[in-house]
């Protein structure tokens, strides 16, 4: 986890500098304080999921680019080689299980701890269409102004530009497959 946090901090700083943005300018665009942006860049704190979405948007990149998720050989992603994106404060882990260097498709195996949510803010992150498949447990998915309760085996497909989020209101971990096209997460 410390490696992922250090990589994230380094990538944010590097991309911000490539874009010629000051920490203060990035912070304003993201809606956080300059002190918070600095802590994220130094790896002192991890951004929430909604802050991560806004950071990627402000830097004009897919979220995956912050983690340098690349599989240049394509096709096969071995279970042992999956790149995990952990959000320690939220109890959520995404594993990238697809390999599409063109970025037209992204598939995540997402583990959501009991009582955990994507955050209070609904957000969109650039996908045209998204589909969530509940493999284990249950999940409430919020899209626009609607709530959808999904149990094991249920799926939901929706327009990715609609603000959305999720909550695991159960007492056991939820495991879902999240499919996005294009793969901008």
Order of alpha helices (4+ residues) and beta strands (2+ residues): alpha-alpha-alpha-alpha-alpha-beta-beta-beta-beta-beta-beta-beta-beta-beta
